[in-house]
C-alpha cells in the first residue's frame, strides 16, 4: 500500500476516457506529486 | 501517443529518474491504453516518436486499476472517475495494461 506516496506522477489522460485533470485530482488525494498532466485526443 | 508527450516523458525521466516515476493513463479503450503503456515501458511501437527504440521501463498503470484506484480518496475518485468507470471496459483495460506492465516495466 501507499506505493504512490512520494512518487512523481505523469498523467496521460484521454478526452474520451479519463482526462488529465481528473487523474491529477485523484493522484493529489493519494499524496503523490504530479509533474506533468496532459489529455490526448484521438480524433 | 502524441509526439510532444513522448518527448516530455523522456525529458522528465532523465530529470527525475525512472525509478521515481509512475505513469497513470486514462485511455478509453484497452488497445489504445496498451499502446500508451507500451510506449512508456518498452518504447514507441509505431517508431514515430522520440521514444522509438527507447525502453524507459517506467511503471505504468491505468487510472481504473485497483493498485491506483485504492490509493485515492474514494470521494474524489467517485467524483472524477466514477461515471467513466461505468462506461469503460474496465476488465479488458486492466488485462491489457497489466500484461504490458508485467512484461516491460522495470520498476
Backbone of each chain as nested JSON, in Angstrom:
{
  "chains": [
    {"id": "A", "residues": [
      {"number": 1, "name": "UNK", "atoms": {"N": [0.842, -1.212, 0.0], "CA": [0.0, 0.0, 0.0], "C": [0.867, 1.248, 0.0]}},
      {"number": 2, "name": "UNK", "atoms": {"N": [0.259, 2.329, -0.287], "CA": [0.906, 3.637, -0.334], "C": [2.099, 3.653, -1.287]}},
      {"number": 3, "name": "UNK", "atoms": {"N": [2.008, 2.882, -2.349], "CA": [3.127, 2.877, -3.288], "C": [3.237, 4.199, -4.038]}},
      {"number": 4, "name": "UNK", "atoms": {"N": [2.177, 5.0, -4.032], "CA": [2.229, 6.254, -4.771], "C": [2.825, 7.403, -3.956]}},
      {"number": 5, "name": "UNK", "atoms": {"N": [2.917, 7.241, -2.654], "CA": [3.41, 8.349, -1.838], "C": [4.869, 8.638, -2.149]}},
      {"number": 6, "name": "UNK", "atoms": {"N": [5.137, 9.914, -2.433], "CA": [6.491, 10.323, -2.757], "C": [6.875, 10.075, -4.207]}},
      {"number": 7, "name": "UNK", "atoms": {"N": [5.981, 9.428, -4.961], "CA": [6.282, 9.184, -6.377], "C": [5.917, 10.411, -7.207]}},
      {"number": 8, "name": "UNK", "atoms": {"N": [6.568, 10.508, -8.339], "CA": [6.265, 11.59, -9.263], "C": [5.393, 11.018, -10.378]}},
      {"number": 9, "name": "UNK", "atoms": {"N": [4.245, 11.655, -10.56], "CA": [3.246, 11.099, -11.47], "C": [3.222, 11.842, -12.804]}},
      {"number": 10, "name": "UNK", "atoms": {"N": [3.209, 11.056, -13.871], "CA": [2.951, 11.611, -15.193], "C": [1.556, 11.121, -15.592]}},
      {"number": 11, "name": "UNK", "atoms": {"N": [0.627, 12.052, -15.764], "CA": [-0.75, 11.687, -16.108], "C": [-0.964, 11.854, -17.609]}},
      {"number": 12, "name": "UNK", "atoms": {"N": [-1.304, 10.758, -18.265], "CA": [-1.589, 10.816, -19.7], "C": [-3.074, 10.497, -19.87]}},
      {"number": 13, "name": "UNK", "atoms": {"N": [-3.879, 11.525, -19.775], "CA": [-5.322, 11.341, -19.854], "C": [-5.813, 11.211, -21.293]}},
      {"number": 14, "name": "UNK", "atoms": {"N": [-7.098, 10.935, -21.406], "CA": [-7.715, 10.758, -22.725], "C": [-9.059, 11.486, -22.682]}},
      {"number": 15, "name": "UNK", "atoms": {"N": [-9.288, 12.306, -23.672], "CA": [-10.527, 13.078, -23.699], "C": [-11.759, 12.175, -23.649]}},
      {"number": 16, "name": "UNK", "atoms": {"N": [-11.675, 11.01, -24.291], "CA": [-12.823, 10.087, -24.328], "C": [-12.798, 9.069, -23.196]}},
      {"number": 17, "name": "UNK", "atoms": {"N": [-11.748, 9.108, -22.387], "CA": [-11.671, 8.19, -21.244], "C": [-11.617, 9.009, -19.971]}},
      {"number": 18, "name": "UNK", "atoms": {"N": [-10.51, 8.869, -19.244], "CA": [-10.312, 9.689, -18.045], "C": [-9.363, 10.832, -18.407]}},
      {"number": 19, "name": "UNK", "atoms": {"N": [-9.836, 12.076, -18.353], "CA": [-8.98, 13.206, -18.736], "C": [-7.866, 13.506, -17.724]}},
      {"number": 20, "name": "UNK", "atoms": {"N": [-6.84, 14.197, -18.209], "CA": [-5.686, 14.513, -17.365], "C": [-6.033, 15.166, -16.034]}},
      {"number": 21, "name": "UNK", "atoms": {"N": [-6.876, 16.217, -16.034], "CA": [-7.191, 16.879, -14.762], "C": [-7.861, 15.948, -13.746]}},
      {"number": 22, "name": "UNK", "atoms": {"N": [-8.646, 14.975, -14.225], "CA": [-9.302, 14.03, -13.307], "C": [-8.257, 13.133, -12.66]}},
      {"number": 23, "name": "UNK", "atoms": {"N": [-7.284, 12.672, -13.462], "CA": [-6.189, 11.854, -12.913], "C": [-5.417, 12.673, -11.886]}},
      {"number": 24, "name": "UNK", "atoms": {"N": [-5.178, 13.94, -12.226], "CA": [-4.421, 14.821, -11.355], "C": [-5.1, 14.96, -9.982]}},
      {"number": 25, "name": "UNK", "atoms": {"N": [-6.401, 15.207, -9.979], "CA": [-7.135, 15.362, -8.72], "C": [-7.038, 14.098, -7.867]}},
      {"number": 26, "name": "UNK", "atoms": {"N": [-7.211, 12.94, -8.532], "CA": [-7.171, 11.662, -7.808], "C": [-5.788, 11.418, -7.215]}},
      {"number": 27, "name": "UNK", "atoms": {"N": [-4.749, 11.725, -8.006], "CA": [-3.384, 11.474, -7.542], "C": [-3.012, 12.381, -6.377]}},
      {"number": 28, "name": "UNK", "atoms": {"N": [-3.515, 13.621, -6.424], "CA": [-3.274, 14.535, -5.299], "C": [-3.875, 13.955, -4.032]}},
      {"number": 29, "name": "UNK", "atoms": {"N": [-5.071, 13.364, -4.16], "CA": [-5.741, 12.805, -2.975], "C": [-4.99, 11.589, -2.446]}},
      {"number": 30, "name": "UNK", "atoms": {"N": [-4.132, 10.989, -3.288], "CA": [-3.356, 9.822, -2.863], "C": [-1.988, 10.232, -2.306]}},
      {"number": 31, "name": "UNK", "atoms": {"N": [-1.721, 11.537, -2.288], "CA": [-0.459, 12.008, -1.726], "C": [0.708, 11.952, -2.691]}},
      {"number": 32, "name": "UNK", "atoms": {"N": [0.428, 11.847, -3.979], "CA": [1.501, 11.791, -4.975], "C": [1.724, 13.178, -5.579]}},
      {"number": 33, "name": "UNK", "atoms": {"N": [2.893, 13.353, -6.166], "CA": [3.23, 14.641, -6.783], "C": [3.09, 14.527, -8.295]}},
      {"number": 34, "name": "UNK", "atoms": {"N": [2.313, 15.422, -8.872], "CA": [2.114, 15.375, -10.333], "C": [3.158, 16.265, -10.992]}},
      {"number": 35, "name": "UNK", "atoms": {"N": [3.957, 15.694, -11.883], "CA": [4.977, 16.518, -12.543], "C": [4.551, 16.881, -13.964]}},
      {"number": 36, "name": "UNK", "atoms": {"N": [3.55, 16.173, -14.496], "CA": [3.081, 16.511, -15.842], "C": [1.719, 15.865, -16.051]}},
      {"number": 37, "name": "UNK", "atoms": {"N": [0.775, 16.655, -16.553], "CA": [-0.547, 16.106, -16.856], "C": [-0.966, 16.573, -18.237]}},
      {"number": 38, "name": "UNK", "atoms": {"N": [-1.463, 15.646, -19.034], "CA": [-1.901, 16.002, -20.377], "C": [-3.176, 15.229, -20.696]}},
      {"number": 39, "name": "UNK", "atoms": {"N": [-3.845, 15.67, -21.73], "CA": [-5.028, 14.947, -22.185], "C": [-4.894, 14.74, -23.68]}},
      {"number": 40, "name": "UNK", "atoms": {"N": [-4.892, 13.465, -24.08], "CA": [-4.783, 13.16, -25.503], "C": [-6.167, 13.163, -26.136]}},
      {"number": 41, "name": "UNK", "atoms": {"N": [-6.157, 13.379, -27.433], "CA": [-7.414, 13.399, -28.165], "C": [-7.2, 12.638, -29.46]}},
      {"number": 42, "name": "UNK", "atoms": {"N": [-7.88, 11.504, -29.612], "CA": [-7.643, 10.652, -30.782], "C": [-8.645, 10.936, -31.894]}},
      {"number": 43, "name": "UNK", "atoms": {"N": [-8.821, 12.199, -32.245], "CA": [-9.771, 12.492, -33.326], "C": [-8.979, 12.87, -34.569]}}
    ]},
    {"id": "B", "residues": [
      {"number": 1, "name": "UNK", "atoms": {"N": [0.821, 7.477, -29.119], "CA": [0.925, 8.579, -28.151], "C": [1.497, 9.81, -28.842]}},
      {"number": 2, "name": "UNK", "atoms": {"N": [0.945, 10.989, -28.481], "CA": [1.42, 12.24, -29.092], "C": [2.942, 12.365, -28.977]}},
      {"number": 3, "name": "UNK", "atoms": {"N": [3.543, 12.899, -30.027], "CA": [4.997, 13.004, -30.046], "C": [5.508, 13.97, -28.977]}},
      {"number": 4, "name": "UNK", "atoms": {"N": [4.763, 15.062, -28.763], "CA": [5.195, 16.029, -27.744], "C": [5.15, 15.399, -26.347]}},
      {"number": 5, "name": "UNK", "atoms": {"N": [4.126, 14.584, -26.12], "CA": [4.013, 13.934, -24.811], "C": [5.172, 12.95, -24.627]}},
      {"number": 6, "name": "UNK", "atoms": {"N": [5.516, 12.224, -25.678], "CA": [6.655, 11.301, -25.595], "C": [7.93, 12.055, -25.212]}},
      {"number": 7, "name": "UNK", "atoms": {"N": [8.12, 13.212, -25.831], "CA": [9.329, 13.996, -25.548], "C": [9.347, 14.459, -24.096]}},
      {"number": 8, "name": "UNK", "atoms": {"N": [8.174, 14.927, -23.614], "CA": [8.094, 15.384, -22.223], "C": [8.417, 14.238, -21.261]}},
      {"number": 9, "name": "UNK", "atoms": {"N": [7.874, 13.054, -21.557], "CA": [8.103, 11.908, -20.671], "C": [9.59, 11.528, -20.681]}},
      {"number": 10, "name": "UNK", "atoms": {"N": [10.195, 11.595, -21.848], "CA": [11.625, 11.28, -21.964], "C": [12.447, 12.273, -21.132]}},
      {"number": 11, "name": "UNK", "atoms": {"N": [12.145, 13.563, -21.278], "CA": [12.877, 14.604, -20.544], "C": [12.688, 14.461, -19.031]}},
      {"number": 12, "name": "UNK", "atoms": {"N": [11.433, 14.228, -18.612], "CA": [11.141, 14.122, -17.177], "C": [11.81, 12.89, -16.57]}},
      {"number": 13, "name": "UNK", "atoms": {"N": [11.899, 11.822, -17.335], "CA": [12.545, 10.603, -16.839], "C": [14.038, 10.852, -16.631]}},
      {"number": 14, "name": "UNK", "atoms": {"N": [14.646, 11.592, -17.559], "CA": [16.071, 11.918, -17.403], "C": [16.275, 12.805, -16.179]}},
      {"number": 15, "name": "UNK", "atoms": {"N": [15.327, 13.708, -15.947], "CA": [15.464, 14.669, -14.849], "C": [15.238, 14.026, -13.477]}},
      {"number": 16, "name": "UNK", "atoms": {"N": [14.185, 13.213, -13.357], "CA": [13.798, 12.706, -12.039], "C": [14.233, 11.26, -11.77]}},
      {"number": 17, "name": "UNK", "atoms": {"N": [14.599, 10.526, -12.79], "CA": [14.98, 9.128, -12.613], "C": [13.782, 8.213, -12.8]}},
      {"number": 18, "name": "UNK", "atoms": {"N": [13.959, 7.174, -13.617], "CA": [12.842, 6.293, -13.968], "C": [12.233, 5.61, -12.75]}},
      {"number": 19, "name": "UNK", "atoms": {"N": [13.075, 5.336, -11.731], "CA": [12.559, 4.608, -10.562], "C": [11.607, 5.45, -9.72]}},
      {"number": 20, "name": "UNK", "atoms": {"N": [11.619, 6.771, -9.921], "CA": [10.766, 7.652, -9.114], "C": [9.444, 8.008, -9.793]}},
      {"number": 21, "name": "UNK", "atoms": {"N": [9.27, 7.532, -11.015], "CA": [8.119, 7.977, -11.806], "C": [7.089, 6.859, -11.971]}},
      {"number": 22, "name": "UNK", "atoms": {"N": [5.822, 7.248, -11.871], "CA": [4.727, 6.343, -12.204], "C": [3.864, 7.049, -13.253]}},
      {"number": 23, "name": "UNK", "atoms": {"N": [3.62, 6.37, -14.363], "CA": [2.759, 6.938, -15.4], "C": [1.346, 6.398, -15.192]}},
      {"number": 24, "name": "UNK", "atoms": {"N": [0.387, 7.316, -15.126], "CA": [-1.01, 6.903, -14.975], "C": [-1.76, 7.33, -16.238]}},
      {"number": 25, "name": "UNK", "atoms": {"N": [-2.332, 6.361, -16.934], "CA": [-3.009, 6.667, -18.187], "C": [-4.529, 6.588, -18.004]}},
      {"number": 26, "name": "UNK", "atoms": {"N": [-5.226, 7.231, -18.932], "CA": [-6.687, 7.28, -18.798], "C": [-7.399, 6.878, -20.082]}},
      {"number": 27, "name": "UNK", "atoms": {"N": [-6.732, 6.067, -20.883], "CA": [-7.262, 5.684, -22.196], "C": [-8.679, 5.125, -22.15]}},
      {"number": 28, "name": "UNK", "atoms": {"N": [-9.429, 5.39, -23.233], "CA": [-10.834, 4.974, -23.28], "C": [-10.991, 3.503, -23.652]}},
      {"number": 29, "name": "UNK", "atoms": {"N": [-10.001, 2.947, -24.348], "CA": [-10.113, 1.549, -24.784], "C": [-8.878, 0.764, -24.355]}},
      {"number": 30, "name": "UNK", "atoms": {"N": [-9.055, -0.549, -24.312], "CA": [-7.955, -1.415, -23.9], "C": [-6.781, -1.308, -24.874]}},
      {"number": 31, "name": "UNK", "atoms": {"N": [-7.081, -1.319, -26.166], "CA": [-5.998, -1.334, -27.154], "C": [-5.168, -0.044, -27.098]}},
      {"number": 32, "name": "UNK", "atoms": {"N": [-5.865, 1.097, -27.063], "CA": [-5.161, 2.385, -27.004], "C": [-4.376, 2.5, -25.699]}},
      {"number": 33, "name": "UNK", "atoms": {"N": [-4.961, 2.015, -24.61], "CA": [-4.279, 2.066, -23.313], "C": [-3.02, 1.201, -23.345]}},
      {"number": 34, "name": "UNK", "atoms": {"N": [-3.14, 0.044, -23.98], "CA": [-1.998, -0.853, -24.097], "C": [-0.874, -0.216, -24.903]}},
      {"number": 35, "name": "UNK", "atoms": {"N": [-1.236, 0.494, -25.969], "CA": [-0.215, 1.161, -26.798], "C": [0.496, 2.257, -26.008]}},
      {"number": 36, "name": "UNK", "atoms": {"N": [-0.279, 3.026, -25.238], "CA": [0.335, 4.073, -24.409], "C": [1.269, 3.451, -23.382]}},
      {"number": 37, "name": "UNK", "atoms": {"N": [0.802, 2.366, -22.755], "CA": [1.618, 1.698, -21.737], "C": [2.903, 1.162, -22.363]}},
      {"number": 38, "name": "UNK", "atoms": {"N": [2.763, 0.564, -23.532], "CA": [3.939, 0.0, -24.208], "C": [4.946, 1.098, -24.556]}},
      {"number": 39, "name": "UNK", "atoms": {"N": [4.427, 2.254, -24.972], "CA": [5.307, 3.355, -25.371], "C": [6.214, 3.797, -24.222]}},
      {"number": 40, "name": "UNK", "atoms": {"N": [5.657, 3.904, -23.012], "CA": [6.474, 4.402, -21.897], "C": [7.281, 3.3, -21.199]}},
      {"number": 41, "name": "UNK", "atoms": {"N": [6.95, 2.041, -21.492], "CA": [7.679, 0.949, -20.844], "C": [8.706, 0.32, -21.791]}},
      {"number": 42, "name": "UNK", "atoms": {"N": [8.284, 0.083, -23.036], "CA": [9.147, -0.652, -23.964], "C": [9.649, 0.181, -25.139]}},
      {"number": 43, "name": "UNK", "atoms": {"N": [9.094, 1.384, -25.31], "CA": [9.446, 2.212, -26.468], "C": [8.264, 2.328, -27.405]}},
      {"number": 44, "name": "UNK", "atoms": {"N": [8.289, 3.346, -28.256], "CA": [7.175, 3.617, -29.164], "C": [7.029, 2.488, -30.195]}},
      {"number": 45, "name": "UNK", "atoms": {"N": [5.917, 1.71, -30.13], "CA": [5.758, 0.582, -31.056], "C": [5.547, 1.026, -32.5]}},
      {"number": 46, "name": "UNK", "atoms": {"N": [5.203, 2.297, -32.702], "CA": [4.995, 2.776, -34.078], "C": [6.292, 3.369, -34.656]}},
      {"number": 47, "name": "UNK", "atoms": {"N": [7.303, 3.452, -33.854], "CA": [8.606, 4.003, -34.281], "C": [8.493, 5.391, -34.891]}},
      {"number": 48, "name": "UNK", "atoms": {"N": [7.524, 6.18, -34.406], "CA": [7.312, 7.517, -34.97], "C": [7.835, 8.617, -34.059]}},
      {"number": 49, "name": "UNK", "atoms": {"N": [7.922, 8.35, -32.778], "CA": [8.215, 9.429, -31.834], "C": [9.564, 9.325, -31.163]}},
      {"number": 50, "name": "UNK", "atoms": {"N": [9.828, 10.271, -30.26], "CA": [11.117, 10.327, -29.545], "C": [11.428, 9.079, -28.72]}},
      {"number": 51, "name": "UNK", "atoms": {"N": [10.401, 8.288, -28.392], "CA": [10.656, 7.083, -27.588], "C": [10.831, 5.823, -28.449]}},
      {"number": 52, "name": "UNK", "atoms": {"N": [10.92, 5.999, -29.745], "CA": [11.16, 4.849, -30.625], "C": [12.488, 4.199, -30.252]}},
      {"number": 53, "name": "UNK", "atoms": {"N": [12.464, 2.923, -29.954], "CA": [13.688, 2.198, -29.628], "C": [14.244, 2.513, -28.251]}},
      {"number": 54, "name": "UNK", "atoms": {"N": [13.511, 3.283, -27.445], "CA": [13.992, 3.621, -26.105], "C": [13.06, 3.002, -25.068]}},
      {"number": 55, "name": "UNK", "atoms": {"N": [13.551, 1.997, -24.372], "CA": [12.732, 1.325, -23.358], "C": [12.986, 1.968, -22.008]}},
      {"number": 56, "name": "UNK", "atoms": {"N": [12.109, 2.886, -21.615], "CA": [12.29, 3.571, -20.323], "C": [11.976, 2.629, -19.159]}},
      {"number": 57, "name": "UNK", "atoms": {"N": [11.137, 1.63, -19.405], "CA": [10.793, 0.661, -18.356], "C": [9.982, 1.248, -17.223]}},
      {"number": 58, "name": "UNK", "atoms": {"N": [9.274, 2.349, -17.488], "CA": [8.533, 3.035, -16.42], "C": [7.389, 2.184, -15.881]}},
      {"number": 59, "name": "UNK", "atoms": {"N": [7.081, 2.373, -14.606], "CA": [5.887, 1.76, -14.026], "C": [4.678, 2.459, -14.651]}},
      {"number": 60, "name": "UNK", "atoms": {"N": [3.749, 1.69, -15.174], "CA": [2.599, 2.306, -15.832], "C": [1.317, 1.587, -15.422]}},
      {"number": 61, "name": "UNK", "atoms": {"N": [0.325, 2.389, -15.077], "CA": [-0.978, 1.863, -14.647], "C": [-2.083, 2.654, -15.317]}},
      {"number": 62, "name": "UNK", "atoms": {"N": [-3.237, 2.016, -15.467], "CA": [-4.425, 2.763, -15.876], "C": [-5.11, 3.263, -14.606]}},
      {"number": 63, "name": "UNK", "atoms": {"N": [-5.748, 4.401, -14.738], "CA": [-6.405, 5.012, -13.564], "C": [-7.397, 4.059, -12.892]}},
      {"number": 64, "name": "UNK", "atoms": {"N": [-8.039, 3.191, -13.633], "CA": [-9.077, 2.321, -13.042], "C": [-8.505, 1.052, -12.404]}},
      {"number": 65, "name": "UNK", "atoms": {"N": [-7.189, 0.832, -12.523], "CA": [-6.623, -0.379, -11.915], "C": [-6.656, -0.261, -10.39]}},
      {"number": 66, "name": "UNK", "atoms": {"N": [-6.958, -1.36, -9.703], "CA": [-7.104, -1.287, -8.241], "C": [-5.87, -0.75, -7.526]}},
      {"number": 67, "name": "UNK", "atoms": {"N": [-4.659, -1.015, -8.066], "CA": [-3.434, -0.526, -7.425], "C": [-3.46, 0.994, -7.294]}},
      {"number": 68, "name": "UNK", "atoms": {"N": [-4.068, 1.673, -8.268], "CA": [-4.131, 3.136, -8.282], "C": [-5.409, 3.606, -7.602]}},
      {"number": 69, "name": "UNK", "atoms": {"N": [-6.515, 3.043, -8.023], "CA": [-7.828, 3.461, -7.505], "C": [-7.885, 3.391, -5.978]}},
      {"number": 70, "name": "UNK", "atoms": {"N": [-7.352, 2.301, -5.417], "CA": [-7.469, 2.082, -3.974], "C": [-6.625, 3.043, -3.138]}},
      {"number": 71, "name": "UNK", "atoms": {"N": [-5.681, 3.735, -3.785], "CA": [-4.864, 4.697, -3.034], "C": [-5.458, 6.097, -3.055]}},
      {"number": 72, "name": "UNK", "atoms": {"N": [-6.511, 6.292, -3.849], "CA": [-7.132, 7.614, -3.94], "C": [-8.214, 7.765, -2.873]}},
      {"number": 73, "name": "UNK", "atoms": {"N": [-8.513, 9.01, -2.552], "CA": [-9.657, 9.303, -1.698], "C": [-10.908, 8.832, -2.458]}},
      {"number": 74, "name": "UNK", "atoms": {"N": [-11.701, 7.925, -1.868], "CA": [-12.844, 7.363, -2.594], "C": [-13.827, 8.425, -3.092]}},
      {"number": 75, "name": "UNK", "atoms": {"N": [-14.011, 9.488, -2.319], "CA": [-14.952, 10.538, -2.734], "C": [-14.423, 11.269, -3.971]}},
      {"number": 76, "name": "UNK", "atoms": {"N": [-13.116, 11.531, -3.977], "CA": [-12.512, 12.218, -5.124], "C": [-12.57, 11.308, -6.349]}},
      {"number": 77, "name": "UNK", "atoms": {"N": [-12.257, 10.015, -6.154], "CA": [-12.282, 9.081, -7.283], "C": [-13.688, 9.004, -7.883]}},
      {"number": 78, "name": "UNK", "atoms": {"N": [-14.68, 8.893, -7.019], "CA": [-16.063, 8.804, -7.49], "C": [-16.457, 10.031, -8.296]}},
      {"number": 79, "name": "UNK", "atoms": {"N": [-16.047, 11.184, -7.789], "CA": [-16.405, 12.427, -8.456], "C": [-15.712, 12.563, -9.814]}},
      {"number": 80, "name": "UNK", "atoms": {"N": [-14.439, 12.206, -9.853], "CA": [-13.633, 12.426, -11.062], "C": [-13.737, 11.285, -12.077]}},
      {"number": 81, "name": "UNK", "atoms": {"N": [-13.854, 10.055, -11.588], "CA": [-13.749, 8.893, -12.492], "C": [-14.96, 7.959, -12.435]}},
      {"number": 82, "name": "UNK", "atoms": {"N": [-15.829, 8.148, -11.445], "CA": [-16.937, 7.199, -11.25], "C": [-17.784, 6.98, -12.481]}},
      {"number": 83, "name": "UNK", "atoms": {"N": [-18.138, 8.081, -13.125], "CA": [-19.001, 7.987, -14.305], "C": [-18.312, 7.227, -15.441]}},
      {"number": 84, "name": "UNK", "atoms": {"N": [-17.062, 7.59, -15.724], "CA": [-16.352, 6.945, -16.826], "C": [-16.093, 5.471, -16.535]}},
      {"number": 85, "name": "UNK", "atoms": {"N": [-15.872, 5.159, -15.262], "CA": [-15.607, 3.765, -14.915], "C": [-16.785, 2.874, -15.301]}},
      {"number": 86, "name": "UNK", "atoms": {"N": [-17.99, 3.432, -15.23], "CA": [-19.18, 2.648, -15.59], "C": [-19.251, 2.395, -17.092]}},
      {"number": 87, "name": "UNK", "atoms": {"N": [-18.652, 3.294, -17.863], "CA": [-18.744, 3.204, -19.327], "C": [-17.59, 2.393, -19.918]}},
      {"number": 88, "name": "UNK", "atoms": {"N": [-16.426, 2.493, -19.293], "CA": [-15.238, 1.834, -19.846], "C": [-15.294, 0.32, -19.631]}},
      {"number": 89, "name": "UNK", "atoms": {"N": [-14.614, -0.404, -20.527], "CA": [-14.482, -1.861, -20.361], "C": [-13.289, -2.114, -19.427]}},
      {"number": 90, "name": "UNK", "atoms": {"N": [-13.579, -1.96, -18.126], "CA": [-12.515, -1.962, -17.129], "C": [-11.713, -3.275, -17.137]}},
      {"number": 91, "name": "UNK", "atoms": {"N": [-12.394, -4.4, -17.248], "CA": [-11.691, -5.688, -17.214], "C": [-10.694, -5.821, -18.365]}},
      {"number": 92, "name": "UNK", "atoms": {"N": [-11.134, -5.419, -19.564], "CA": [-10.248, -5.518, -20.733], "C": [-9.057, -4.576, -20.594]}},
      {"number": 93, "name": "UNK", "atoms": {"N": [-9.323, -3.367, -20.079], "CA": [-8.248, -2.382, -19.898], "C": [-7.219, -2.902, -18.888]}},
      {"number": 94, "name": "UNK", "atoms": {"N": [-7.705, -3.434, -17.777], "CA": [-6.791, -3.937, -16.747], "C": [-5.951, -5.092, -17.297]}},
      {"number": 95, "name": "UNK", "atoms": {"N": [-6.598, -5.973, -18.03], "CA": [-5.885, -7.13, -18.585], "C": [-4.748, -6.675, -19.508]}},
      {"number": 96, "name": "UNK", "atoms": {"N": [-5.073, -5.733, -20.388], "CA": [-4.103, -5.274, -21.386], "C": [-2.936, -4.509, -20.727]}},
      {"number": 97, "name": "UNK", "atoms": {"N": [-3.274, -3.546, -19.877], "CA": [-2.221, -2.705, -19.287], "C": [-1.352, -3.515, -18.32]}},
      {"number": 98, "name": "UNK", "atoms": {"N": [-1.974, -4.404, -17.541], "CA": [-1.165, -5.18, -16.584], "C": [-0.25, -6.163, -17.326]}},
      {"number": 99, "name": "UNK", "atoms": {"N": [-0.713, -6.652, -18.467], "CA": [0.13, -7.552, -19.281], "C": [1.398, -6.82, -19.743]}},
      {"number": 100, "name": "UNK", "atoms": {"N": [1.201, -5.611, -20.249], "CA": [2.348, -4.812, -20.716], "C": [3.277, -4.501, -19.536]}},
      {"number": 101, "name": "UNK", "atoms": {"N": [2.674, -4.143, -18.405], "CA": [3.487, -3.775, -17.232], "C": [4.354, -4.948, -16.765]}},
      {"number": 102, "name": "UNK", "atoms": {"N": [3.722, -6.13, -16.703], "CA": [4.479, -7.298, -16.235], "C": [5.621, -7.628, -17.19]}},
      {"number": 103, "name": "UNK", "atoms": {"N": [5.383, -7.381, -18.461], "CA": [6.402, -7.742, -19.453], "C": [7.543, -6.722, -19.53]}},
      {"number": 104, "name": "UNK", "atoms": {"N": [7.196, -5.428, -19.457], "CA": [8.209, -4.413, -19.791], "C": [8.621, -3.46, -18.665]}},
      {"number": 105, "name": "UNK", "atoms": {"N": [7.761, -3.276, -17.659], "CA": [8.113, -2.295, -16.623], "C": [9.236, -2.839, -15.744]}},
      {"number": 106, "name": "UNK", "atoms": {"N": [10.195, -1.983, -15.44], "CA": [11.338, -2.427, -14.627], "C": [11.208, -1.952, -13.184]}},
      {"number": 107, "name": "UNK", "atoms": {"N": [10.177, -1.146, -12.891], "CA": [10.096, -0.557, -11.55], "C": [8.758, -0.866, -10.902]}}
    ]}
  ]
}
